[in-house]
Amino acid sequence: MNSFLRIKHLLFVFSIAFTINAQNLIKGSIEDLTNGESLIGATVLIKGTSQGIMTDMSGRFKIETDQDYPLTLVISYMGYKNFEYAVSNAEQKIKIKLEPSDYTMKTVDVVGTRITDKMKESALTIEAMSIAAIKETPAANFYEGLSHLKGVDLTSASLGFRVVNTRGFNSTSPVRSLQIIDGIDNASPGLNFALGNFLGASELDLMKVEIIAGASSAFYGPNAFNGVISMKTKSPFLFPGFSASAKLGERNLNEYSIRYAQVFKNKDGEARFAYKLNLFYMSADDWVADNEASVADLDTDENNPGRYDAINRYGDENLYANINNALDNAGKWQTPGLGRWHRTGYWEKDIVDYDTRNFKSALAMHYKIKPDIEFIASSNFGTGTTVYQGDNRFSLKNILFFQNRLEINKKDDFFLRVYATNED
């Protein structure tokens, strides 16, 4: 009998302890009443307590509480009416739709800046172009719009190739500039520099662009002496859906781009997997280099009987002063009247394809191992024909560019990244 009473007493004590420490799990989602979009960052509080949480990227929330049922949730979100929702048991499916509210405020002065507080604390000189500035740039595309940033010069070597310069180095050769997209060097391995945005990101997929100028760019290595162009693309988790763009202009310019991103949720409604696809095509008639004038400061010109060295004709140069010269004593008898003679050479317009074309595609798959740890696998492809002008002019015909990346990252904590770049 005494043993039975002791067992009953222990069970009673355990039941009290379990009741005291029991945690009720409340979970659900918050959406917009008018369009059904998930509301990110909505505040969910248990009425009469300080217990609460904010909705995640999928508009979902989970609250563990020791409060007994029934209880009331108070939901608030800027631009929406506050809402109270009664929860009677743990099995209750919670899907709350908030109604937008109109509120007239007094005059408010808003002072904005293009850079974040973290950028202000940095010792680097940084100019930034936000997603809004990219859309509103008065230039034909965002890459040309970079020239409107302080301390940035842009040189157009051709319709398909533009060079960004900083620190006053207004050069057509970008060998001392570094261009990175999502942390990856976008340089062509064979040329050892980036071909402008010819092999870069589509404008529809850009989140922001930062120009890091000045000697501080040496933090990125010797190739960044002239500056760093850092591009950040959009996450498919944050920017799902379809978008498209079409541009037409002079010189038969046609530019088309599309972007599609989709998010998949698990059975709990949490966004776990997402992908995005980008396609871009541009074609135009580039400027024809047909300058027949003589190169300046030479001892022959257009009036020379033995021809001359033309600006856009190649192979007609005289590399040494003592060759092909009919002005010396022997030459006057052997080749009278020719002066200095030049080879026939060949015109650039006869060998260069000025039909500029550029096609780019990009596919990226994102998987959240945990809510704050993400795995990314991406592949980028670019091809086209254009003219590059540095110290000399180069015709790039049907160039092929491949770039693949695998990455695991935790925001503001760590990342592990491997990538490979190939070209033909």
Secondary structure, 3 states (H helix, E strand, C coil): CHHHHHHHHHHHHHHHHHHHHCCEEEEEEEEECCCCCECCCCEEEECCCCCEEECCCCCEEEEEECCCCCEEEEEECCCECCEEEEECCCCCCEEEEECECCCCCCCCCCCCCCCCHHHHHCCCEEEEECHHHHHHCCCCCHHHHHHHCCCEEEEEEECCEEEEEECCCCCCCCCCEEEEECCEECCECCCCECCCCCCCCCHHHEEEEEEEECHHHHHHCHHHCCEEEEEEECCCCCCCEEEEEEEEECCCEEEEEEEEEEEEECCCCCEEEEEEEEEEEEEEECCCCCCCCECCCCCCCCCCCCCCCECCEECCCCCCCCCCECCCHHHHHHCCCCCECCCCCEEHHHCCCCEEEEEEEEEEEEEEEECCEEEEEEEEEEEEEEEEECCCEEEEEEEEEEEEEEEEEECCCEEEEEEEEEEC
